[in-house]
Amino acid sequence: MASVGFIGTGEIASAMVNGLTDMGHKIYVSKRGVKFSNKLSLLNDVQISNNQDIINKSDIIILCLLKDIASEVLSKLYFPDDKKIISVMVDVSFSELNILCNPLNKIEITIPLPFIDTGNCPLPCFPTSSIVSDLFGKKNNVFIVNSETGLNAHFAVSAMASVILHQAQISSKWLSHFTNDKNNSETYVLKMLGEYLISVSENNKIDLHDALDALNTSGGLNQTLRKHMEKSGLSNDLIIGLDNLRERLKLPLK
């Protein structure tokens, strides 16, 4: 079991804390993000403390700050070289972390999603994965990405979650016009999509091409709707949207 400290306390940090509770860890959470830290302080294995105290008491420090304040906050702290760092901060590069956390050099970057508290969260890591695996590997799929560029591309693709949820919201509103039942309409759409995607992801013998092909019955509802969406240009809009994140995430430009 480990002593784990969180610097920066928002939605993702809270989900990670909830995923680690009741596992024997000592967990320290920073005061920043009062709305979340106050709730987390009610957990038996969580203590609220200041940032430097968190570093001193923790074996592993998880950085959950926004880029615009990360440099200001971290540059004022001292990181002993026997500590380990997990960064979940978008837009803060590995080289920047090495400078901000000097002399500490055991650093990994990963991308947790809000459902990490319940498990089954894919966790791409760079440059190694041992620290993340030790903490989260029992309940989540941890894997190494072979370059920081590749990891940053995962950050971009993770933004698809809001796109999919927005499409689900549009569909459920459309459905509720006919059912006059908002709650059941939302439940149906989310369960339909969620369980279908789970069934595809857990079937090692099928890939996305095969899954789409299975829904490609000529003249069927799925094919008809998808062809309409493709014809309207929404598929190309997704690529354009992802490409628009290239400069921010330091991905190669076309």
Backbone as JSON, one array per atom type, in Angstrom:
{
  "sequence": "MASVGFIGTGEIASAMVNGLTDMGHKIYVSKRGVKFSNKLSLLNDVQISNNQDIINKSDIIILCLLKDIASEVLSKLYFPDDKKIISVMVDVSFSELNILCNPLNKIEITIPLPFIDTGNCPLPCFPTSSIVSDLFGKKNNVFIVNSETGLNAHFAVSAMASVILHQAQISSKWLSHFTNDKNNSETYVLKMLGEYLISVSENNKIDLHDALDALNTSGGLNQTLRKHMEKSGLSNDLIIGLDNLRERLKLPLK",
  "N": [[0.84, -1.19, 0.0], [0.34, 2.35, -0.52], [1.33, 5.78, 0.16], [-0.46, 8.39, -1.06], [-0.58, 11.42, -2.75], [-2.52, 14.23, -3.79], [-2.26, 16.98, -5.82], [-4.06, 19.67, -6.58], [-7.47, 19.64, -6.99], [-10.07, 18.49, -8.53], [-12.75, 17.4, -10.66], [-11.68, 15.08, -11.98], [-9.53, 14.4, -10.27], [-11.01, 13.83, -7.97], [-12.45, 11.58, -8.81], [-10.33, 9.77, -9.15], [-9.39, 9.61, -6.51], [-11.65, 8.45, -5.27], [-11.53, 6.02, -6.57], [-9.37, 4.88, -5.34], [-9.87, 4.62, -2.67], [-10.49, 2.73, 0.36], [-8.63, 0.74, -0.1], [-6.44, 0.49, 1.41], [-4.59, 2.51, 1.16], [-2.94, 5.56, 2.19], [-4.24, 8.68, 1.76], [-3.74, 11.91, 0.58], [-5.0, 15.14, 0.08], [-5.05, 18.2, -1.68], [-5.94, 21.57, -0.66], [-6.83, 23.16, -2.68], [-9.54, 23.61, -4.84], [-12.04, 23.6, -3.35], [-14.73, 22.78, -3.29], [-14.65, 20.1, -4.08], [-12.65, 18.99, -2.4], [-13.71, 19.26, 0.17], [-15.8, 17.4, 0.16], [-14.32, 15.05, -0.24], [-12.87, 14.95, 2.1], [-14.5, 13.74, 3.91], [-14.18, 11.06, 3.63], [-12.8, 8.12, 5.08], [-10.06, 7.48, 4.71], [-8.82, 9.75, 3.77], [-7.02, 12.77, 3.94], [-6.88, 16.32, 4.28], [-4.53, 18.7, 3.2], [-1.72, 21.03, 2.98], [0.15, 21.84, -0.03], [3.02, 21.35, 0.01], [3.28, 19.8, 2.29], [1.81, 17.6, 1.51], [3.46, 16.54, -0.49], [5.71, 15.88, 1.07], [4.7, 13.85, 2.71], [3.86, 11.86, 1.01], [4.31, 8.93, -1.06], [3.75, 8.76, -3.73], [2.9, 11.31, -5.92], [0.2, 12.88, -7.38], [-0.44, 14.93, -10.02], [-2.79, 17.35, -10.73], [-3.43, 19.77, -11.93], [-4.5, 22.75, -13.72], [-3.06, 23.9, -16.78], [-2.44, 26.67, -16.84], [-1.96, 27.39, -14.23], [-0.22, 25.56, -13.28], [2.6, 25.88, -13.54], [3.06, 28.1, -11.88], [2.25, 27.11, -9.34], [3.72, 24.66, -8.98], [6.4, 25.4, -9.23], [7.03, 26.55, -6.85], [7.35, 24.56, -5.07], [9.09, 21.81, -3.45], [10.43, 18.83, -4.65], [11.49, 15.92, -3.47], [13.99, 13.54, -4.58], [13.31, 10.91, -4.15], [10.66, 10.5, -4.49], [7.65, 9.77, -6.45], [5.99, 10.66, -9.48], [2.79, 11.12, -10.93], [1.36, 12.58, -13.65], [-1.61, 14.1, -14.74], [-2.12, 16.16, -16.34], [-3.16, 18.04, -19.02], [-1.48, 19.54, -21.77], [0.91, 20.05, -20.43], [4.11, 19.28, -20.8], [6.35, 16.4, -20.85], [9.03, 17.16, -20.66], [8.75, 19.7, -19.51], [7.67, 18.95, -17.06], [9.85, 17.61, -15.94], [11.53, 19.76, -15.41], [9.96, 21.37, -13.66], [9.58, 19.63, -11.53], [12.07, 18.99, -10.65], [14.56, 17.88, -8.24], [13.39, 15.44, -8.75], [12.81, 12.61, -10.83], [11.24, 10.48, -11.54], [8.72, 10.04, -13.36], [5.47, 9.8, -14.75], [3.02, 10.18, -17.29], [-0.49, 10.16, -17.66], [-3.93, 9.5, -18.71], [-6.63, 9.77, -17.1], [-10.15, 9.06, -16.96], [-13.5, 10.18, -16.06], [-14.85, 7.87, -15.1], [-12.98, 6.32, -13.82], [-13.23, 5.86, -11.17], [-14.85, 3.66, -10.82], [-13.59, 1.71, -12.26], [-12.28, -0.21, -15.11], [-11.2, 1.67, -16.83], [-9.43, 2.86, -19.59], [-5.96, 3.44, -19.57], [-3.66, 5.11, -21.02], [-0.11, 5.47, -21.0], [2.9, 7.39, -20.62], [6.37, 7.97, -20.08], [6.7, 5.4, -19.2], [4.93, 2.8, -17.35], [4.81, 1.78, -14.81], [4.36, 3.05, -12.32], [1.71, 4.01, -12.52], [0.47, 1.55, -13.0], [0.9, 0.19, -10.58], [-0.79, 1.57, -8.86], [-3.34, 1.74, -10.13], [-3.7, -0.46, -11.74], [-5.03, -2.84, -11.07], [-7.76, -2.59, -11.46], [-8.07, -1.35, -13.87], [-7.28, -0.86, -17.39], [-4.07, -0.6, -18.15], [-1.6, 0.77, -20.25], [1.39, 1.22, -22.25], [2.28, 4.02, -24.22], [4.22, 4.63, -27.05], [5.4, 7.11, -27.57], [5.53, 10.63, -26.79], [4.07, 12.19, -28.49], [2.2, 10.32, -29.43], [0.82, 9.88, -27.03], [-0.29, 12.42, -26.6], [-2.03, 12.5, -28.73], [-3.89, 10.68, -27.83], [-5.0, 12.22, -25.77], [-6.39, 14.06, -27.38], [-8.29, 12.4, -28.69], [-9.71, 11.53, -26.49], [-11.44, 13.59, -26.04], [-13.64, 13.02, -27.53], [-15.62, 11.99, -25.96], [-17.45, 13.94, -25.04], [-18.59, 14.61, -27.46], [-19.91, 12.26, -28.22], [-21.72, 12.02, -26.08], [-23.18, 14.32, -26.51], [-24.44, 13.72, -28.93], [-25.98, 11.6, -28.0], [-27.64, 12.97, -26.26], [-29.07, 14.61, -28.05], [-30.42, 12.62, -29.5], [-31.95, 11.38, -27.49], [-33.63, 13.46, -26.73], [-35.07, 13.77, -29.09], [-36.35, 11.28, -29.13], [-37.92, 11.51, -26.81], [-39.91, 13.26, -27.59], [-41.8, 11.66, -28.7], [-42.37, 9.81, -26.75], [-42.96, 11.22, -24.47], [-41.51, 11.0, -22.13], [-38.9, 11.81, -20.55], [-36.86, 10.79, -18.79], [-36.84, 7.94, -19.16], [-36.32, 7.89, -21.88], [-33.72, 8.97, -22.05], [-32.39, 7.06, -20.51], [-32.76, 4.75, -22.09], [-31.33, 5.39, -24.49], [-28.69, 5.81, -23.52], [-28.13, 3.33, -22.26], [-28.46, 1.58, -24.43], [-26.4, 2.42, -26.21], [-24.16, 2.28, -24.47], [-24.04, -0.45, -23.53], [-23.83, -1.75, -25.95], [-21.38, -0.82, -26.96], [-19.71, -1.81, -24.97], [-20.01, -4.56, -25.39], [-18.79, -4.81, -27.88], [-16.15, -3.95, -27.34], [-15.28, -5.87, -25.55], [-15.2, -8.15, -26.98], [-12.84, -10.01, -28.26], [-12.52, -10.95, -30.81], [-13.49, -9.22, -32.65], [-13.41, -6.15, -34.48], [-13.61, -2.54, -34.94], [-14.29, -2.15, -37.62], [-15.52, -4.61, -38.28], [-17.64, -4.51, -36.46], [-19.12, -2.33, -37.39], [-19.74, -3.31, -39.91], [-21.46, -5.35, -39.25], [-23.68, -3.92, -38.69], [-24.59, -3.07, -41.1], [-26.67, -3.74, -42.78], [-28.23, -3.85, -45.89], [-30.29, -1.2, -46.72], [-31.2, -1.11, -44.16], [-32.07, 0.33, -40.91], [-29.84, 1.29, -39.46], [-27.81, 1.52, -41.44], [-29.03, 3.36, -43.14], [-29.32, 5.71, -41.57], [-26.65, 6.21, -40.92], [-25.47, 6.65, -43.44], [-26.79, 8.99, -44.14], [-25.71, 10.74, -42.21], [-23.02, 10.67, -42.94], [-23.17, 11.75, -45.51], [-23.96, 14.33, -44.92], [-21.68, 15.4, -43.97], [-20.72, 15.17, -41.37], [-18.92, 13.25, -40.45], [-16.51, 14.04, -41.63], [-16.29, 16.49, -40.35], [-15.63, 15.71, -37.77], [-12.99, 14.78, -38.05], [-11.81, 17.18, -38.83], [-12.23, 18.66, -36.49], [-10.63, 17.19, -34.65], [-8.15, 17.57, -35.87], [-7.89, 20.27, -35.42], [-6.96, 20.37, -32.88], [-4.32, 19.8, -33.0], [-2.18, 21.74, -32.95], [-2.31, 22.83, -30.34], [-1.8, 20.52, -28.8], [0.68, 19.93, -29.57], [1.05, 18.22, -31.75], [2.17, 16.83, -34.88], [1.8, 19.08, -37.57], [-0.25, 19.21, -40.52]],
  "CA": [[0.0, 0.0, 0.0], [1.16, 3.54, -0.71], [0.83, 7.09, 0.53], [-0.72, 9.04, -2.35], [-1.0, 12.8, -2.6], [-3.12, 14.89, -4.96], [-2.11, 18.43, -5.89], [-5.14, 20.04, -7.48], [-8.61, 18.79, -6.65], [-11.25, 18.74, -9.35], [-13.58, 16.21, -10.94], [-10.85, 13.91, -12.27], [-8.84, 14.03, -9.03], [-12.0, 13.21, -7.08], [-12.72, 10.23, -9.32], [-9.17, 8.95, -8.85], [-9.41, 9.36, -5.07], [-12.71, 7.47, -5.0], [-11.09, 4.72, -7.06], [-8.29, 4.36, -4.5], [-10.29, 4.48, -1.28], [-10.76, 1.39, 0.89], [-7.63, -0.2, -0.59], [-5.32, 0.5, 2.33], [-3.69, 3.64, 0.91], [-3.12, 6.84, 2.84], [-4.49, 9.63, 0.68], [-3.68, 13.32, 0.97], [-5.62, 15.96, -0.96], [-4.79, 19.63, -1.48], [-7.1, 22.41, -0.37], [-7.31, 23.77, -3.93], [-10.74, 22.91, -5.29], [-12.72, 23.41, -2.07], [-15.98, 22.04, -3.48], [-14.35, 18.66, -4.13], [-11.85, 18.56, -1.26], [-14.59, 19.15, 1.34], [-16.49, 16.1, 0.08], [-13.35, 13.97, -0.08], [-12.41, 14.92, 3.48], [-15.42, 12.91, 4.67], [-13.75, 9.68, 3.49], [-11.97, 7.73, 6.22], [-8.63, 7.39, 4.41], [-8.4, 10.98, 3.09], [-6.69, 13.94, 4.75], [-6.65, 17.55, 3.54], [-3.29, 19.3, 3.66], [-1.13, 21.96, 2.02], [0.85, 21.14, -1.11], [4.34, 20.84, 0.37], [3.07, 18.73, 3.26], [1.37, 16.45, 0.73], [4.66, 15.97, -1.11], [6.57, 15.29, 2.11], [4.07, 12.67, 3.3], [3.41, 10.92, -0.02], [5.24, 8.18, -1.91], [3.36, 9.07, -5.1], [2.17, 12.57, -6.01], [-0.57, 12.97, -8.63], [-0.61, 16.34, -10.37], [-4.09, 17.51, -11.39], [-3.61, 21.21, -12.08], [-4.64, 23.3, -15.05], [-1.76, 24.37, -17.29], [-2.15, 28.08, -16.57], [-1.51, 27.59, -12.85], [0.72, 24.5, -12.91], [3.95, 26.41, -13.38], [3.06, 28.96, -10.7], [2.13, 26.31, -8.13], [4.76, 23.64, -8.83], [7.73, 26.01, -9.12], [7.24, 26.96, -5.47], [7.41, 23.35, -4.25], [10.31, 21.0, -3.55], [10.12, 17.42, -4.87], [12.66, 15.06, -3.22], [14.18, 12.61, -5.7], [12.82, 9.56, -3.85], [9.22, 10.48, -4.73], [7.21, 9.43, -7.79], [4.97, 11.59, -9.98], [1.86, 10.84, -12.03], [0.71, 13.8, -14.13], [-2.79, 13.94, -15.59], [-2.33, 17.52, -16.82], [-3.05, 18.27, -20.45], [-0.68, 20.71, -22.19], [2.16, 20.17, -19.68], [4.92, 18.24, -21.43], [7.26, 15.62, -20.02], [10.23, 17.97, -20.4], [8.36, 20.73, -18.55], [7.53, 18.3, -15.75], [11.19, 17.36, -15.42], [12.05, 21.03, -14.88], [9.13, 21.81, -12.54], [9.67, 18.68, -10.42], [13.48, 18.73, -10.37], [15.39, 16.86, -8.89], [12.65, 14.19, -8.96], [12.77, 12.25, -12.25], [10.37, 9.3, -11.77], [7.5, 10.72, -13.79], [4.63, 9.21, -15.79], [1.82, 10.93, -17.67], [-1.59, 9.31, -18.09], [-5.18, 10.21, -19.03], [-7.8, 9.16, -16.46], [-11.48, 9.56, -17.32], [-14.31, 10.25, -14.85], [-15.3, 6.58, -14.59], [-11.88, 5.57, -13.2], [-13.61, 5.51, -9.8], [-15.46, 2.33, -10.81], [-12.73, 0.77, -12.96], [-12.4, -0.42, -16.56], [-10.79, 2.88, -17.54], [-8.17, 2.7, -20.31], [-4.99, 4.42, -19.09], [-2.41, 5.19, -21.79], [0.95, 6.05, -20.18], [4.18, 7.73, -21.21], [7.1, 7.05, -20.97], [6.6, 4.07, -18.61], [3.61, 2.61, -16.77], [4.89, 1.01, -13.57], [3.75, 3.8, -11.21], [0.26, 3.97, -12.75], [0.02, 0.17, -12.84], [0.89, -0.16, -9.16], [-1.95, 2.18, -8.2], [-4.64, 1.6, -10.8], [-3.7, -1.58, -12.67], [-5.91, -3.95, -10.69], [-9.14, -2.38, -11.92], [-8.09, -0.6, -15.12], [-6.38, -1.32, -18.44], [-2.93, 0.3, -18.25], [-0.7, 0.39, -21.34], [2.39, 2.22, -22.59], [2.31, 4.62, -25.55], [5.66, 4.68, -27.32], [5.92, 8.46, -27.78], [4.69, 11.67, -26.2], [3.13, 12.56, -29.55], [1.12, 9.35, -29.38], [0.02, 10.13, -25.83], [-1.07, 13.64, -26.81], [-3.14, 12.16, -29.63], [-4.91, 10.08, -26.96], [-5.7, 13.35, -25.15], [-7.33, 14.6, -28.36], [-9.39, 11.45, -28.91], [-10.55, 11.44, -25.28], [-12.46, 14.64, -26.13], [-14.81, 12.48, -28.21], [-16.66, 11.63, -24.98], [-18.5, 14.96, -25.05], [-19.26, 14.53, -28.76], [-20.84, 11.12, -28.17], [-22.79, 12.34, -25.14], [-24.04, 15.32, -27.14], [-25.29, 13.0, -29.88], [-26.95, 10.84, -27.19], [-28.61, 13.95, -25.75], [-29.94, 14.98, -29.17], [-31.27, 11.46, -29.83], [-32.92, 11.14, -26.42], [-34.64, 14.52, -26.82], [-35.92, 13.41, -30.22], [-37.18, 10.16, -28.7], [-38.89, 11.92, -25.79], [-41.04, 13.92, -28.24], [-42.78, 10.62, -29.01], [-42.69, 9.04, -25.54], [-43.28, 12.11, -23.35], [-40.85, 10.42, -20.96], [-37.5, 12.22, -20.67], [-35.95, 9.91, -18.07], [-36.72, 6.64, -19.83], [-35.7, 8.1, -23.19], [-32.28, 9.09, -21.82], [-31.9, 5.75, -20.05], [-32.7, 3.82, -23.22], [-30.24, 5.75, -25.4], [-27.41, 5.57, -22.86], [-27.95, 1.88, -22.08], [-28.29, 0.97, -25.75], [-25.05, 2.71, -26.68], [-23.17, 1.8, -23.52], [-23.93, -1.91, -23.52], [-23.35, -2.21, -27.25], [-19.94, -0.54, -27.03], [-19.03, -2.76, -24.08], [-19.99, -5.87, -26.03], [-17.79, -4.77, -28.95], [-14.8, -3.82, -26.78], [-14.92, -7.08, -24.81], [-15.12, -9.27, -27.92], [-11.49, -9.95, -28.84], [-12.54, -11.43, -32.19], [-14.16, -8.25, -33.5], [-12.85, -4.8, -34.43], [-14.62, -1.54, -35.28], [-14.78, -2.39, -39.0], [-16.47, -5.72, -38.23], [-18.83, -4.07, -35.74], [-19.92, -1.5, -38.31], [-20.24, -4.16, -40.99], [-22.6, -6.1, -38.72], [-24.83, -3.01, -38.67], [-24.63, -2.49, -42.43], [-27.68, -4.41, -43.6], [-28.67, -2.98, -46.97], [-31.62, -0.63, -46.51], [-31.56, -1.16, -42.75], [-32.13, 1.62, -40.23], [-28.49, 1.74, -39.12], [-27.12, 1.96, -42.65], [-29.71, 4.55, -43.68], [-28.98, 6.86, -40.76], [-25.21, 6.48, -41.03], [-25.22, 7.24, -44.76], [-27.24, 10.38, -44.08], [-24.73, 11.49, -41.42], [-21.8, 10.79, -43.74], [-23.45, 12.65, -46.62], [-24.07, 15.69, -44.4], [-20.33, 15.87, -43.69], [-20.38, 15.14, -39.95], [-17.72, 12.44, -40.26], [-15.36, 14.89, -41.95], [-16.21, 17.51, -39.31], [-14.92, 15.13, -36.62], [-11.56, 14.81, -38.38], [-11.4, 18.59, -38.78], [-12.18, 19.02, -35.08], [-9.44, 16.58, -34.07], [-6.99, 18.26, -36.44], [-7.79, 21.6, -34.82], [-6.27, 20.23, -31.59], [-2.92, 19.45, -33.24], [-1.22, 22.77, -32.5], [-2.36, 22.89, -28.87], [-1.23, 19.31, -28.21], [2.03, 19.75, -30.16], [1.06, 17.13, -32.72], [2.66, 17.31, -36.18], [0.8, 19.74, -38.41], [-0.3, 18.67, -41.88]],
  "C": [[0.88, 1.25, 0.0], [0.51, 4.76, -0.05], [0.73, 7.9, -0.76], [-1.23, 10.45, -2.11], [-1.51, 13.4, -3.89], [-2.93, 16.4, -4.83], [-3.03, 18.94, -7.0], [-6.3, 19.09, -7.28], [-9.83, 19.21, -7.45], [-11.99, 17.43, -9.58], [-12.74, 14.97, -11.17], [-10.1, 13.45, -11.03], [-9.79, 13.33, -8.08], [-12.32, 11.78, -7.51], [-11.56, 9.29, -9.0], [-9.1, 8.62, -7.36], [-10.45, 8.3, -4.73], [-12.33, 6.08, -5.49], [-10.03, 4.08, -6.2], [-8.71, 4.11, -3.05], [-10.59, 3.02, -0.95], [-9.82, 0.33, 0.31], [-6.37, -0.2, 0.27], [-4.34, 1.64, 2.13], [-3.96, 4.78, 1.9], [-3.2, 7.9, 1.75], [-4.52, 11.05, 1.22], [-4.16, 14.17, -0.21], [-5.39, 17.43, -0.65], [-6.09, 20.39, -1.27], [-7.67, 23.04, -1.64], [-8.46, 22.95, -4.5], [-11.61, 22.57, -4.09], [-13.98, 22.56, -2.21], [-15.75, 20.54, -3.45], [-13.61, 18.2, -2.88], [-12.71, 18.42, 0.0], [-15.34, 17.82, 1.35], [-15.53, 14.96, 0.33], [-12.88, 13.85, 1.36], [-13.3, 14.05, 4.36], [-15.05, 11.42, 4.59], [-12.72, 9.34, 4.57], [-10.48, 7.8, 5.93], [-8.09, 8.62, 3.7], [-8.15, 12.09, 4.11], [-6.45, 15.14, 3.84], [-5.4, 18.22, 4.09], [-2.8, 20.32, 2.63], [-0.21, 21.21, 1.07], [2.2, 20.56, -0.68], [4.24, 19.71, 1.39], [2.63, 17.46, 2.56], [2.57, 15.76, 0.09], [5.52, 15.24, -0.08], [6.02, 13.97, 2.64], [3.81, 11.55, 2.3], [4.56, 10.2, -0.71], [5.03, 8.57, -3.38], [2.53, 10.35, -5.09], [1.5, 12.63, -7.37], [-0.91, 14.43, -8.88], [-1.85, 16.53, -11.23], [-4.43, 18.99, -11.57], [-3.89, 21.59, -13.53], [-3.31, 23.91, -15.49], [-1.44, 25.79, -16.85], [-1.74, 28.35, -15.13], [-0.47, 26.56, -12.43], [2.11, 25.05, -12.64], [4.06, 27.25, -12.12], [3.08, 28.15, -9.41], [3.35, 25.4, -7.93], [6.15, 24.25, -8.64], [8.04, 26.44, -7.7], [7.43, 25.76, -4.53], [8.72, 22.61, -4.45], [9.9, 19.53, -3.63], [11.39, 16.59, -4.61], [12.76, 13.97, -4.29], [13.76, 11.19, -5.39], [11.31, 9.44, -4.04], [8.93, 10.08, -6.18], [6.05, 10.34, -8.18], [4.11, 10.91, -11.04], [1.22, 12.17, -12.4], [-0.49, 13.43, -15.0], [-3.13, 15.27, -16.25], [-2.14, 17.61, -18.33], [-2.24, 19.53, -20.69], [0.58, 20.93, -21.37], [3.04, 19.0, -20.08], [5.82, 17.53, -20.42], [8.51, 16.43, -19.68], [9.93, 19.09, -19.42], [8.22, 20.15, -17.16], [8.89, 18.04, -15.12], [11.81, 18.62, -14.82], [11.28, 21.43, -13.62], [9.3, 20.92, -11.32], [11.11, 18.3, -10.08], [13.76, 18.82, -8.86], [14.68, 15.52, -9.12], [12.6, 13.88, -10.46], [11.98, 10.97, -12.54], [8.98, 9.83, -12.08], [6.79, 9.92, -14.87], [3.44, 10.13, -16.05], [0.75, 9.95, -18.1], [-2.86, 10.14, -18.24], [-6.36, 9.5, -18.37], [-9.09, 9.82, -16.92], [-12.38, 9.47, -16.09], [-14.74, 8.91, -14.27], [-14.16, 5.73, -14.01], [-12.25, 5.17, -11.77], [-14.24, 4.12, -9.71], [-14.65, 1.28, -11.55], [-13.04, 0.66, -14.44], [-12.09, 0.83, -17.36], [-9.49, 2.61, -18.29], [-7.21, 3.81, -19.91], [-3.72, 4.36, -19.93], [-1.36, 5.93, -20.97], [2.18, 6.35, -21.02], [5.07, 8.28, -20.1], [7.08, 5.6, -20.47], [5.23, 3.96, -17.96], [3.63, 1.97, -15.39], [4.21, 1.73, -12.4], [2.22, 3.74, -11.33], [-0.27, 2.55, -12.52], [-0.07, -0.23, -11.38], [-0.35, 0.38, -8.46], [-3.28, 1.77, -8.8], [-4.77, 0.34, -11.65], [-4.65, -2.71, -12.33], [-7.31, -3.82, -11.29], [-9.24, -1.72, -13.28], [-7.07, -1.15, -16.11], [-5.27, -0.29, -18.66], [-2.01, -0.16, -19.38], [0.22, 1.55, -21.68], [2.19, 2.71, -24.02], [3.75, 4.96, -25.86], [6.23, 6.06, -27.63], [4.99, 9.46, -27.1], [3.69, 12.19, -27.23], [1.93, 11.63, -29.55], [0.22, 9.56, -28.17], [-0.86, 11.36, -26.03], [-2.23, 13.41, -27.78], [-4.26, 11.46, -28.86], [-5.69, 11.17, -26.22], [-6.76, 13.9, -26.11], [-8.54, 13.69, -28.51], [-10.29, 11.33, -27.68], [-11.64, 12.51, -25.28], [-13.71, 14.18, -26.88], [-15.94, 12.15, -27.24], [-17.8, 12.65, -25.0], [-19.28, 14.95, -26.35], [-20.31, 13.42, -28.73], [-22.01, 11.42, -27.24], [-23.74, 13.39, -25.72], [-24.97, 14.67, -28.16], [-26.36, 12.19, -29.14], [-28.03, 11.77, -26.66], [-29.6, 14.36, -26.85], [-30.93, 13.85, -29.48], [-32.33, 11.24, -28.76], [-34.01, 12.2, -26.4], [-35.61, 14.23, -27.95], [-36.88, 12.29, -29.82], [-38.28, 10.6, -27.73], [-40.06, 12.7, -26.38], [-42.17, 12.92, -28.52], [-43.23, 9.87, -27.76], [-43.22, 9.9, -24.41], [-42.67, 11.61, -22.04], [-39.34, 10.67, -21.07], [-36.55, 11.22, -20.03], [-35.75, 8.57, -18.76], [-36.09, 6.77, -21.21], [-34.19, 8.21, -23.04], [-31.68, 7.76, -21.39], [-31.76, 4.78, -21.2], [-31.5, 4.12, -24.11], [-28.89, 5.43, -24.78], [-27.13, 4.07, -22.69], [-27.7, 1.19, -23.41], [-26.87, 1.17, -26.25], [-23.99, 2.09, -25.77], [-22.97, 0.31, -23.58], [-23.44, -2.43, -24.87], [-21.85, -1.99, -27.37], [-19.15, -1.48, -26.12], [-18.92, -4.12, -24.75], [-18.96, -5.92, -27.15], [-16.38, -4.77, -28.36], [-14.35, -5.09, -26.07], [-14.83, -8.31, -25.71], [-13.79, -9.18, -28.66], [-11.45, -10.36, -30.31], [-13.15, -10.41, -33.15], [-13.46, -6.9, -33.39], [-13.94, -3.82, -34.89], [-15.17, -1.74, -36.69], [-15.81, -3.5, -39.0], [-17.77, -5.31, -37.54], [-19.73, -3.22, -36.62], [-20.52, -2.34, -39.43], [-21.46, -4.96, -40.53], [-23.87, -5.25, -38.68], [-25.08, -2.39, -40.05], [-25.6, -3.22, -43.35], [-28.24, -3.44, -44.64], [-30.1, -2.51, -46.74], [-32.06, -0.62, -45.06], [-31.51, 0.22, -42.12], [-30.73, 2.16, -39.94], [-27.76, 2.28, -40.35], [-27.72, 3.26, -43.18], [-29.31, 5.8, -42.9], [-27.5, 7.22, -40.9], [-24.88, 7.14, -42.36], [-25.66, 8.69, -44.79], [-26.22, 11.24, -43.34], [-23.45, 11.71, -42.21], [-22.0, 11.78, -44.88], [-23.5, 14.1, -46.15], [-22.72, 16.25, -43.97], [-19.91, 15.8, -42.24], [-19.13, 14.3, -39.68], [-16.46, 13.25, -40.54], [-15.18, 15.99, -40.92], [-15.45, 16.99, -38.08], [-13.42, 15.15, -36.86], [-11.03, 16.24, -38.31], [-11.26, 19.04, -37.32], [-10.96, 18.45, -34.38], [-8.18, 17.27, -34.57], [-6.8, 19.64, -35.82], [-7.09, 21.57, -33.46], [-4.77, 19.97, -31.75], [-1.95, 20.47, -32.65], [-1.18, 22.83, -30.98], [-1.63, 21.72, -28.23], [0.15, 18.98, -28.79], [2.13, 18.5, -31.01], [1.56, 17.67, -34.05], [1.52, 17.93, -36.99], [0.86, 19.17, -39.82], [0.61, 19.47, -42.8]]
}
